[in-house]
Amino acid sequence: MNLFKIADDQLEEFLSENVKKYEMNRNYDWGPENRTNVSNLSHFISHRVVLEYDAVLRTLNRQGYKAAEKFIQEIFWRVYWKGWLEMRPTVWEDFKRFEIKDDEQDLSNAYNGDTGIDCFDDWVRELRETNYLHNHTRMWFASIWIFTLNLSWQSGAAFFLKHLKDGDAASNTLGWRWVAGIQTKGKHYLAKSWNIGKFTNGRYANVRLNENADPIEERVNHPIIPPEYAPFNTKRNDSLIIFENDLNFAGREDFYAEYKNVYLVCLDNDQRKFKIANPVMEFKKSLLHSFQNDVTHPSVITNNFNLITEKEKSFDVVYPFVGESLDYLNGIKKELALDISFLHRRQDLFCINFCNKGFFNFKQNIPRIIEEIKPPIPDR
C-alpha cells in the first residue's frame, strides 16, 4: 500500500470536488461515516507526506486564492503553530514537566468514555477506534474536558497525543492551551449545547455543560527566544537522518542520493515522554516503509541510535522541530558526542519570521509567504 499515492489522490479528489464548499461546511461534524466536508489530510500533513507548501500551491493552481482562502488558512495554521512553538520552546518544556494530579476516577471515566455526557463519550470511542476527531469536535472535547469535567488541559493534551494519528507537539499543545484560555490570555473556548446541536445536525441535543466557566490562569510568562538556525540546506556529512514527521521527498531525491547512508527514524515508546497508541505507532512505521519503497536511494528504518552511531558521529538531520524527536536527539547528542548539522527548508525559515505574534499578523502576511514559496522561474 503506497501511502504517498493515497495522500496525493486524496488531496486531488478534495481539490476537485469539495474544497469550494469547505468554508461553508467545515464546522459541521456529520459523524465518522461522512467526512466529505473536510480534507481528511491532517495525518498526512502532520508527517509532511503532503508538504504544507505544496498543498497550498496545488490549491491555488486548481481553485485560486479567493475560492479556497479558508482551506489555505487552515493549512497555514499548522505552519504558524510550529513556528510559534519554535520561538517559545519553554511552553513545550513546561508541558512535559507537568505532573498530572487529576482525580484518578474522574480521569479514568474520561479516558474510557464513562462520563455520562453522551457526545463526549461517543467521541472518546471514536478517537480510540479511528485515531481521528473532527477539528470542531476537538474544540468541544477539550472544552468539556477542562471546564465541565474539571480535568487539567495537560492530561487532555497527552490523551490526544496518544491516540491521534495527526498529533504533534505544536498544534496539539497550543490548541489545548487556546481552549483553556492561556494561549491568548483570558480568551477561552466554551462548548455550548446549542452549538454542538447545530453543528452535529441535531445528533446531540440538550448537552449538560458548564457554560459559564472562567478561563484558566497561567502565571508563567514564556518569552520569545529567537531560534538560532544555521541557514543552509546543503550536504555536510555522509549520513542523513530523517524522522517520521518530515517525510516529503518531492524534489529531494537527487539530494538524498548524495548520501552514503540514509536512516529513517521513528522513536518507540521507551524513547518518548508521551506514549502513543499501537495504531498510531503502526501508522508512523507504515509511512516509513512507503517512503523507503518510493525513494530509490537505499535507506534503513530504525529506532536504534547505536546502530546509527556505531561507525560515525557526524550526521545531517532533517530538522524535526520542537517535540519528541528533537528532545531525544538533543539528549543523546552530548552523551554520544555527536556532530549534528540540521537541514532546514527555506520556506520554514521564512514563515517563522511571522510567528512572533498572533495568527492575525501571520494571516496578513500570507500573500508574501505565497510569493516566497513559489518555485523559482527557470532561466530561459
SEVEX-776403 format. One line per 3 residues: number of its first residue (from 0); for each residue x, y, z of C-alpha. Coordinates in steps of 0.001 Angstrom, whole numbers. Example, Ala and Ser with C-alpha at 12.3 -4.5 7.8 and 13.67 -1.06 7.14 Angstrom:
REM SEVEX-776403
0) 12300 -4500 7800  13670 -1060 7140
REM end
This chain:
REM SEVEX-776403
0) 0 0 0  1584 3251 -1202  527 5833 1369
3) 2160 8640 -592  -44 7937 -3610  -3098 7616 -1367
6) -2351 11024 150  -1774 12570 -3274  -5002 11131 -4671
9) -6928 12248 -1602  -5724 15826 -1982  -6565 15772 -5668
12) -10075 14485 -5021  -10706 17124 -2370  -9474 19949 -4593
15) -11622 18686 -7456  -14893 18220 -5631  -15169 19634 -2127
18) -12780 22492 -1431  -15189 25175 -2719  -17719 24151 -53
21) -15098 23872 2664  -15654 27287 4244  -19418 26794 4408
24) -19392 23199 5694  -16113 22732 7551  -17523 23290 11055
27) -20092 20505 10762  -19312 17127 12260  -21622 14764 10393
30) -20091 11728 12066  -17274 9343 11120  -19310 7901 8227
33) -19342 11238 6358  -16200 13362 6223  -16717 14844 2745
36) -16763 18389 4152  -13108 18215 5253  -9930 17094 3518
39) -9030 14158 5821  -5385 15015 5168  -4234 16075 8633
42) -2448 12785 9398  -529 13095 6122  212 16808 6510
45) 1451 16409 10098  4066 13932 8821  4699 16037 5727
48) 3774 13214 3404  1849 16131 1942  4035 19193 2436
51) 2029 22232 3575  3523 24495 926  2863 22010 -1885
54) -746 21665 -749  -1171 25451 -816  335 25799 -4293
57) -1748 22953 -5695  -4855 24519 -4194  -4016 27861 -5778
60) -3382 26251 -9151  -6700 24423 -9074  -9031 26927 -7434
63) -7306 30269 -6886  -6965 32071 -3571  -10442 33547 -3217
66) -12300 30255 -3780  -10142 28344 -1295  -8993 31042 1128
69) -10256 29333 4298  -8704 25974 3386  -5370 27665 2672
72) -5522 29475 6010  -6216 26224 7842  -3148 24638 6251
75) -1077 27599 7356  -2329 27251 10949  -67 24192 11289
78) 2882 26147 9898  2121 29022 12270  1810 26798 15355
81) 5132 25127 14596  6854 28479 14177  5209 29903 17308
84) 6445 26996 19430  9925 27225 17906  10110 30785 19257
87) 8779 29785 22688  10216 26332 23431  9631 26735 27185
90) 5912 26137 26530  6745 22580 25417  9210 22149 28286
93) 6571 23178 30832  4041 20802 29320  6495 17909 29561
96) 7297 18665 33202  3680 18913 34327  2693 16336 36913
99) -892 15180 36397  -2840 15363 39656  -6376 14915 38341
102) -8744 12752 40373  -7971 9177 39290  -11598 8099 38962
105) -12604 11211 37038  -9632 10764 34744  -10416 7066 34223
108) -14017 7907 33343  -12827 10418 30769  -10256 8040 29268
111) -12856 5287 28933  -15835 7358 27829  -17823 6765 31013
114) -18660 10367 31929  -22387 10206 31212  -22073 13025 28647
117) -23267 11183 25542  -21482 13225 22903  -18186 13248 24813
120) -18320 9501 25498  -19030 8824 21815  -16080 10996 20814
123) -13783 9106 23185  -14763 5854 21481  -14352 7404 18047
126) -10913 8712 18957  -9783 5334 20251  -11215 3424 17274
129) -10303 5757 14398  -7431 7826 15839  -9110 10945 14477
132) -11623 13590 15528  -13130 16420 13502  -11430 19743 14281
135) -14563 21390 15660  -15197 18338 17814  -11680 18605 19214
138) -12560 22076 20492  -15791 20851 22116  -13938 17846 23536
141) -11165 19961 25061  -13646 22449 26498  -15719 19713 28131
144) -12541 18064 29471  -11318 21285 31072  -14425 23203 32103
147) -17141 20572 32654  -15094 17588 33845  -12574 19866 35633
150) -9561 17966 34363  -6205 19533 33520  -5610 20615 29956
153) -2250 18838 30105  -3825 15422 30747  -6178 16035 27828
156) -3364 17101 25526  -1421 13947 26445  -4542 11852 25736
159) -4807 13370 22267  -1090 12821 21596  -1550 9182 22477
162) -4452 8499 20143  -4360 10981 17239  -2553 9977 14066
165) -2018 13663 13331  -919 14600 16857  2138 16827 17028
168) 3818 18947 19661  2801 22322 18259  -786 22028 17007
171) -1855 19771 19853  -237 21600 22760  -1138 25078 21580
174) -4660 24075 20596  -5365 22832 24122  -3801 25961 25592
177) -6046 28096 23382  -9210 26333 24540  -8081 26696 28173
180) -7575 30443 27785  -3826 30643 28314  -2629 30749 24693
183) -4475 34023 24215  -4584 35034 27865  -8113 35400 29197
186) -9763 34245 25973  -11014 30666 26305  -13345 28500 24254
189) -16510 27273 25961  -18515 24497 24331  -22214 25360 24217
192) -25069 22877 23948  -26769 24828 21128  -23513 24931 19145
195) -22953 21196 19476  -26547 20540 18469  -26355 22792 15417
198) -23054 21571 14050  -23809 17874 14604  -27127 18256 12735
201) -29053 17558 15922  -27297 14301 16765  -26657 15674 20239
204) -29131 17958 21988  -29546 19381 25480  -25994 18553 26497
207) -25447 19474 30137  -22259 21536 30255  -20582 24192 32331
210) -21152 27122 30005  -20081 29852 32431  -16572 28798 33426
213) -13736 31282 33732  -10568 30827 31692  -7614 29004 33193
216) -4879 31285 34519  -1201 30760 33870  1277 32719 35918
219) 4285 31779 33825  5412 34040 31004  7093 32401 28047
222) 9485 34857 26425  10353 34764 22765  13701 33047 22301
225) 14681 33644 18666  15910 30312 17283  19479 30207 16058
228) 19313 28278 12819  22224 27703 10521  20602 28813 7252
231) 21730 26046 4960  20235 23147 3113  23318 21513 1652
234) 25044 18240 2375  27785 18385 5002  28139 14768 6102
237) 27948 11296 4581  24887 10169 6559  21393 11629 6768
240) 18763 11125 9495  15075 11681 8691  12445 11477 11429
243) 8917 10317 10729  7407 13808 10952  9051 15160 7773
246) 8826 12541 5057  8284 14692 1995  10804 13866 -705
249) 9389 15703 -3720  12337 17382 -5428  14801 15976 -2901
252) 15527 12513 -4252  18704 13617 -6042  19765 15306 -2817
255) 19244 12084 -819  21223 10174 -3423  24343 12128 -2458
258) 24402 10411 951  26197 7191 1710  23647 6278 4392
261) 20050 7407 4963  18348 6468 8232  14570 6713 8699
264) 13773 7034 12393  10583 6604 14401  11108 6634 18160
267) 9486 3819 20119  7570 4448 23317  10606 3864 25523
270) 12189 6875 23835  9166 9176 24182  7888 11329 27014
273) 4312 10845 25786  3451 7264 24858  1433 6701 21694
276) -1155 4020 20995  -273 985 18863  -2357 2059 15817
279) -603 5431 15794  2806 3782 16050  1931 1346 13252
282) 763 4224 11056  4060 6036 11543  6028 2903 10692
285) 3902 2293 7590  4794 5796 6412  8493 4975 6783
288) 8059 1829 4708  6203 3751 1990  8997 6328 1951
291) 11597 3577 1741  9806 1982 -1211  9282 5232 -3118
294) 12767 6713 -2801  15193 4757 -4955  18174 5549 -2738
297) 18705 2757 -166  17676 3607 3388  17458 1884 6760
300) 14443 2059 9088  15500 2051 12716  14926 3500 16174
303) 18286 2203 17391  20737 5087 17523  23518 2711 18499
306) 23143 1235 15032  23429 4702 13536  26350 5911 15636
309) 28471 2786 15949  30615 3751 12935  30347 7524 12734
312) 29446 10518 14844  28641 13209 12272  25242 13489 10594
315) 22973 15743 8659  19439 15718 10099  16217 16981 8536
318) 15178 19350 11323  12253 17785 13240  11027 20952 15058
321) 10351 21248 18804  8937 17951 20040  9786 14374 20953
324) 12321 13688 18190  14305 16874 18792  14236 16232 22554
327) 15643 12748 22116  18267 13878 19633  19443 16690 21902
330) 19542 14224 24798  21916 11815 23100  23936 14461 21265
333) 26162 15212 24255  26112 11648 25576  27383 10203 22291
336) 29463 13245 21289  27537 13708 18051  28221 16394 15478
339) 24823 17243 14006  24038 19602 11142  20351 20413 10772
342) 18774 20856 7356  16012 23484 7198  13566 24202 4421
345) 13850 27778 3190  10040 28093 3369  10062 27182 7073
348) 12750 29735 7836  10784 32431 6018  7484 31623 7728
351) 8986 31652 11216  9588 35384 10756  5821 35922 11080
354) 5214 33655 14086  6279 36064 16817  2737 37468 17225
357) -818 36183 16865  -2207 34409 13827  -3822 37622 12560
360) -361 39022 11863  633 35764 10174  -2560 35769 8085
363) -1866 39294 6870  1458 38065 5530  114 35007 3702
366) 354 36788 302  4062 37437 961  4541 33844 2073
369) 2861 32520 -1059  5218 34566 -3230  8175 33154 -1280
372) 7133 29502 -1548  6512 29612 -5292  9197 27693 -7164
375) 11735 29905 -8927  11119 30582 -12606  13842 28771 -14585
378) 16190 30810 -16772  15466 30634 -20472
REM end
